[in-house]
Amino acid sequence: MAAAAGRLLAAATGSWVRVMPSGGLHRGPVLTLVPSRSLTATRSGAILPKPIKMPFGLLRVFSVVIPFLYLGTQISKNFAALLEEHDIFVPEDDDDDD
């Protein structure tokens, strides 16, 4: 159990210390792992630490969504104009003078 906790701690810190399966430490580069979890507490009841917060998360979302929304509206507007120009789809003008 202690060896597994040591491996987890070494992987979480991203240090140059590697925990060997025999329980010893080995100096060398550690592969960076992307942490992913769905629990907030361990089996013993200990609360896990806060996950790393992505900086500028909303800014990144808006910097992708807004330009592509604009691009999509321009493409659809131009395609609708092309359809109307070639009389493929022309809405009928209904006079509702009832």
Order of alpha helices (4+ residues) and beta strands (2+ residues): alpha-beta-beta-alpha
